[in-house]
Amino acid sequence: MILQEFSKYLQSKNDEILSGKITAVKILCDWIKYVIYKNPKNNVDKIVHKEIMLAQNKSGDFLITGKSESGRILVKALYNYALSYEHYIMSKWLENKTPDDFKK
């Protein structure tokens, strides 16, 4: 249920990932920030509020961590999903490429 909500958000940002403007991991941070800073209205929001903590410094670096063991498992699953989505996008991009496409 939580991965499904993140997946929808991630797919809505697909054009930005393809253009190289942002990474899926940064989108994960943005999504968690968005969910944490709003009032929880559904079960996904409530679980993210209860289980995940986000810390960010002034330069934009961030740390996402779980507040409990189940929160850490959730963060790991979300992070792995974001990485796998990036790998999927990259593999689709590489699908029609040949070694000559990478020569100077």
C-alpha positions as CSV (number, residue, x, y, z in Angstrom):
1,M,0.0,0.0,0.0
2,I,2.8,2.5,0.9
3,L,5.0,1.3,-2.0
4,Q,2.0,1.7,-4.3
5,E,1.5,5.3,-3.3
6,F,5.2,6.1,-3.7
7,S,5.2,4.3,-7.0
8,K,2.4,6.6,-8.3
9,Y,4.3,9.7,-7.1
10,L,7.5,8.4,-8.7
11,Q,5.8,7.7,-12.0
12,S,4.4,11.2,-12.1
13,K,8.0,12.5,-12.0
14,N,9.2,10.1,-14.8
15,D,10.0,12.9,-17.2
16,E,12.3,14.6,-14.7
17,I,14.1,11.4,-14.1
18,L,14.5,10.8,-17.9
19,S,15.9,14.3,-18.4
20,G,18.4,13.8,-15.6
21,K,17.0,16.7,-13.5
22,I,16.4,14.5,-10.4
23,T,17.0,11.0,-9.2
24,A,14.5,8.6,-7.8
25,V,16.2,8.7,-4.4
26,K,15.7,12.5,-4.3
27,I,12.1,12.0,-5.3
28,L,11.8,9.6,-2.4
29,C,13.0,12.3,0.0
30,D,10.6,14.8,-1.6
31,W,7.7,12.4,-1.2
32,I,8.5,11.6,2.4
33,K,8.8,15.3,3.1
34,Y,5.5,16.0,1.4
35,V,3.7,13.3,3.5
36,I,5.3,14.2,6.8
37,Y,4.6,17.9,6.5
38,K,0.9,17.5,5.8
39,N,-1.8,16.3,8.2
40,P,-2.2,12.5,7.9
41,K,-5.5,11.8,6.1
42,N,-5.2,8.1,5.2
43,N,-3.4,5.0,6.5
44,V,-0.4,5.6,4.3
45,D,0.1,9.1,5.8
46,K,-0.3,7.8,9.3
47,I,2.1,5.0,8.9
48,V,4.8,7.3,7.3
49,H,4.3,9.8,10.2
50,K,4.6,7.0,12.8
51,E,7.5,5.0,11.2
52,I,9.8,7.4,9.3
53,M,11.9,10.3,10.3
54,L,13.5,12.8,7.8
55,A,16.4,15.0,8.7
56,Q,17.7,17.6,6.3
57,N,20.5,20.2,6.6
58,K,20.7,23.7,5.1
59,S,22.7,22.5,2.1
60,G,20.0,20.0,1.1
61,D,21.6,16.8,2.3
62,F,19.1,14.5,3.9
63,L,18.8,11.4,6.0
64,I,15.8,9.1,6.1
65,T,15.6,6.7,8.9
66,G,13.0,4.5,10.6
67,K,11.8,5.2,14.1
68,S,11.5,1.5,14.8
69,E,12.5,-1.8,13.3
70,S,9.4,-1.9,11.1
71,G,10.2,1.7,10.1
72,R,13.7,0.7,9.1
73,I,12.4,-2.1,7.0
74,L,9.9,0.3,5.3
75,V,12.7,2.8,4.6
76,K,14.9,0.1,3.1
77,A,12.0,-1.2,0.9
78,L,11.2,2.4,-0.3
79,Y,14.9,3.0,-1.0
80,N,15.4,-0.3,-2.9
81,Y,12.3,0.5,-4.9
82,A,13.6,3.9,-5.9
83,L,16.9,2.4,-6.9
84,S,15.2,-0.4,-8.9
85,Y,13.1,2.2,-10.7
86,E,16.2,4.1,-11.7
87,H,17.8,0.9,-13.0
88,Y,14.6,0.1,-14.9
89,I,14.7,3.5,-16.5
90,M,18.4,3.1,-17.4
91,S,17.8,-0.3,-18.9
92,K,15.0,1.0,-21.1
93,W,17.3,3.8,-22.2
94,L,20.1,1.4,-23.0
95,E,17.8,-1.0,-24.9
96,N,18.4,0.6,-28.3
97,K,22.0,1.7,-27.8
98,T,25.0,0.2,-29.4
99,P,28.7,0.5,-28.3
100,D,29.2,3.0,-31.1
101,D,26.8,5.4,-29.5
102,F,29.2,5.8,-26.6
103,K,32.3,6.7,-28.7
104,K,33.5,10.3,-28.7
